[in-house]
Amino acid sequence: MQRDMDLFRSILLSIEGVPPSSHWTAEPLFDHSAQDVVGHLRLIEDAGLVEARFIGPMNNDTAFVLRMTNAGHDFLKRQDSRVVGSRLRLR
């Protein structure tokens, strides 16, 4: 699997939209399979951006996110700043 930073951002944005009393469950996202999403979620957890639980063998069966960490929110904020900055440079 090749790391896709756009998928990282999409997963984190999806997680950010979940109410605090719920948890986010990995499923297909845009044109990415559930297996790709879970594989990237493992990388996101490795980076300390979320707290997640994985169920099943290492072939990425099922996963859910308990919460996004402060580092995860900071990651999204930095990404948003870069997008805004690049839009301003295009004008």
Stockholm file with secondary structure:
# STOCKHOLM 1.0

chainA/1-91         MQRDMDLFRSILLSIEGVPPSSHWTAEPLFDHSAQDVVGHLRLIEDAGLVEARFIGPMNNDTAFVLRMTNAGHDFLKRQDSRVVGSRLRLR
#=GR chainA/1-91 SS CCCCHHHHHHHHHHHHTSCTTSCEECCCBTTBCHHHHHHHHHHHHHTTSEEEEEESSTTTCEEEEEEECHHHHHHHHHHHHHHHHHHHHHC
#=GC SS_cons        CCCCHHHHHHHHHHHHTSCTTSCEECCCBTTBCHHHHHHHHHHHHHTTSEEEEEESSTTTCEEEEEEECHHHHHHHHHHHHHHHHHHHHHC
//
